Amino acid sequence: MALLENVRHPKHYTRGKIEVIDFIEDQGFDFLEGNVVKYLARYKWKGAPLEDLKKAEFYLERLIKREEARRRG
């Protein structure tokens, strides 16, 4: 049962009053946006802070490129 609980509600996602996934869904974020939020929200608590910040950076860079492409038409 502990494994299932760790899959559904890992400690690094459940800090604070709401889970990160609930915030992402409430805001209607897409895949790129949600991953930026997810990795920023957990980077201090998961045990690999620099790795999670780099992952957030990766998704943020893709999000920026997408928005730049939309502006160009």
Backbone as CSV, one residue per row, in Angstrom:
resi,resn,N_x,N_y,N_z,CA_x,CA_y,CA_z,C_x,C_y,C_z
1,MET,0.818,-1.199,0.000,0.000,0.000,0.000,0.863,1.264,0.000
2,ALA,2.024,1.203,0.644,2.897,2.376,0.694,3.368,2.766,-0.705
3,LEU,3.640,1.766,-1.547,4.063,2.052,-2.916,2.974,2.793,-3.675
4,LEU,1.750,2.332,-3.565,0.636,2.990,-4.238,0.454,4.415,-3.725
5,GLU,0.586,4.607,-2.435,0.467,5.951,-1.856,1.585,6.852,-2.372
6,ASN,2.790,6.308,-2.514,3.908,7.092,-3.032,3.706,7.453,-4.495
7,VAL,2.992,6.632,-5.253,2.688,6.925,-6.649,1.606,8.004,-6.726
8,ARG,0.584,7.865,-5.925,-0.552,8.787,-5.994,-0.313,10.112,-5.279
9,HIS,0.414,10.078,-4.192,0.603,11.279,-3.377,2.032,11.347,-2.830
10,PRO,3.029,11.463,-3.710,4.408,11.527,-3.204,4.614,12.758,-2.326
11,LYS,5.457,12.612,-1.321,5.667,13.699,-0.351,6.127,14.993,-1.014
12,HIS,6.948,14.882,-2.072,7.439,16.096,-2.721,6.359,16.786,-3.560
13,TYR,5.186,16.178,-3.718,4.066,16.820,-4.413,3.004,17.315,-3.447
14,THR,3.082,16.907,-2.207,1.980,17.180,-1.285,2.332,18.192,-0.204
15,ARG,3.295,19.003,-0.429,3.637,20.055,0.526,2.606,21.174,0.413
16,GLY,2.291,21.796,1.500,1.322,22.884,1.460,-0.104,22.375,1.574
17,LYS,-1.036,23.235,1.219,-2.454,22.935,1.411,-3.086,22.176,0.250
18,ILE,-2.488,22.261,-0.950,-3.026,21.530,-2.103,-1.880,20.846,-2.829
19,GLU,-2.222,19.802,-3.573,-1.209,19.130,-4.378,-0.968,19.931,-5.657
20,VAL,0.240,19.849,-6.138,0.623,20.575,-7.350,-0.287,20.209,-8.520
21,ILE,-0.614,18.931,-8.661,-1.452,18.505,-9.775,-2.827,19.176,-9.723
22,ASP,-3.356,19.369,-8.521,-4.654,20.042,-8.392,-4.565,21.489,-8.850
23,PHE,-3.469,22.162,-8.523,-3.263,23.542,-8.968,-3.126,23.605,-10.487
24,ILE,-2.339,22.694,-11.054,-2.130,22.667,-12.504,-3.461,22.467,-13.234
25,GLU,-4.256,21.516,-12.757,-5.554,21.263,-13.388,-6.501,22.438,-13.202
26,ASP,-6.516,23.021,-12.007,-7.398,24.159,-11.742,-7.095,25.330,-12.667
27,GLN,-5.831,25.535,-12.966,-5.430,26.652,-13.811,-5.532,26.344,-15.302
28,GLY,-5.781,25.091,-15.640,-5.911,24.709,-17.048,-4.590,24.740,-17.800
29,PHE,-3.488,24.500,-17.098,-2.183,24.511,-17.743,-2.039,23.323,-18.684
30,ASP,-1.355,23.537,-19.798,-1.069,22.447,-20.715,0.194,21.716,-20.247
31,PHE,0.676,20.791,-21.064,1.809,19.944,-20.686,3.056,20.755,-20.335
32,LEU,3.445,21.671,-21.208,4.652,22.459,-20.959,4.502,23.321,-19.716
33,GLU,3.404,24.034,-19.626,3.162,24.916,-18.476,3.117,24.119,-17.175
34,GLY,2.420,22.999,-17.221,2.292,22.173,-16.023,3.621,21.627,-15.545
35,ASN,4.478,21.240,-16.481,5.781,20.724,-16.083,6.666,21.806,-15.482
36,VAL,6.613,23.011,-15.990,7.362,24.109,-15.378,6.921,24.273,-13.926
37,VAL,5.623,24.339,-13.713,5.082,24.507,-12.358,5.472,23.320,-11.476
38,LYS,5.315,22.111,-11.999,5.604,20.890,-11.236,7.046,20.867,-10.755
39,TYR,7.986,21.111,-11.658,9.388,21.026,-11.267,9.805,22.177,-10.354
40,LEU,9.250,23.349,-10.547,9.554,24.451,-9.634,8.985,24.201,-8.246
41,ALA,7.795,23.639,-8.197,7.142,23.414,-6.911,7.860,22.362,-6.069
42,ARG,8.540,21.427,-6.687,9.119,20.330,-5.918,10.634,20.351,-5.803
43,TYR,11.325,21.280,-6.465,12.771,21.175,-6.568,13.499,21.167,-5.226
44,LYS,12.967,21.836,-4.232,13.627,21.878,-2.918,13.424,20.601,-2.115
45,TRP,12.409,19.836,-2.450,11.989,18.752,-1.565,12.267,17.354,-2.097
46,LYS,12.586,17.210,-3.353,12.710,15.876,-3.939,14.079,15.253,-3.702
47,GLY,15.091,16.039,-3.519,16.428,15.493,-3.302,17.392,15.736,-4.441
48,ALA,16.918,16.323,-5.533,17.786,16.642,-6.675,17.430,18.042,-7.158
49,PRO,17.705,19.067,-6.333,17.228,20.412,-6.684,17.723,20.937,-8.021
50,LEU,18.989,20.784,-8.308,19.515,21.306,-9.570,18.913,20.564,-10.758
51,GLU,18.741,19.264,-10.626,18.142,18.483,-11.713,16.719,18.954,-12.005
52,ASP,15.921,19.167,-10.969,14.554,19.620,-11.190,14.508,21.041,-11.735
53,LEU,15.433,21.906,-11.315,15.489,23.256,-11.891,15.861,23.204,-13.371
54,LYS,16.759,22.311,-13.727,17.140,22.147,-15.141,15.957,21.612,-15.956
55,LYS,15.176,20.714,-15.356,13.990,20.217,-16.051,12.984,21.341,-16.253
56,ALA,12.786,22.163,-15.224,11.877,23.309,-15.356,12.380,24.236,-16.455
57,GLU,13.684,24.461,-16.495,14.282,25.312,-17.522,14.028,24.741,-18.922
58,PHE,14.179,23.428,-19.078,13.954,22.756,-20.358,12.528,23.024,-20.853
59,TYR,11.539,22.824,-19.978,10.146,23.032,-20.381,9.841,24.513,-20.580
60,LEU,10.444,25.376,-19.787,10.239,26.815,-19.952,10.815,27.295,-21.279
61,GLU,11.978,26.800,-21.650,12.569,27.178,-22.936,11.668,26.753,-24.096
62,ARG,11.096,25.570,-24.013,10.173,25.107,-25.070,8.920,25.974,-25.103
63,LEU,8.441,26.350,-23.943,7.265,27.213,-23.852,7.554,28.585,-24.464
64,ILE,8.719,29.124,-24.180,9.118,30.413,-24.747,9.218,30.316,-26.269
65,LYS,9.846,29.267,-26.769,9.962,29.082,-28.228,8.589,28.965,-28.866
66,ARG,7.676,28.272,-28.219,6.324,28.135,-28.758,5.641,29.488,-28.844
67,GLU,5.770,30.291,-27.793,5.135,31.613,-27.793,5.790,32.547,-28.808
68,GLU,7.092,32.456,-28.964,7.774,33.266,-29.988,7.281,32.881,-31.376
69,ALA,7.112,31.593,-31.629,6.608,31.124,-32.934,5.194,31.627,-33.177
70,ARG,4.369,31.646,-32.162,2.999,32.169,-32.311,3.008,33.638,-32.672
71,ARG,3.907,34.396,-32.101,3.993,35.836,-32.411,4.429,36.073,-33.841
72,ARG,5.319,35.215,-34.332,5.787,35.354,-35.709,4.701,34.951,-36.709
73,GLY,3.742,34.178,-36.221,2.642,33.776,-37.104,2.842,32.416,-37.578
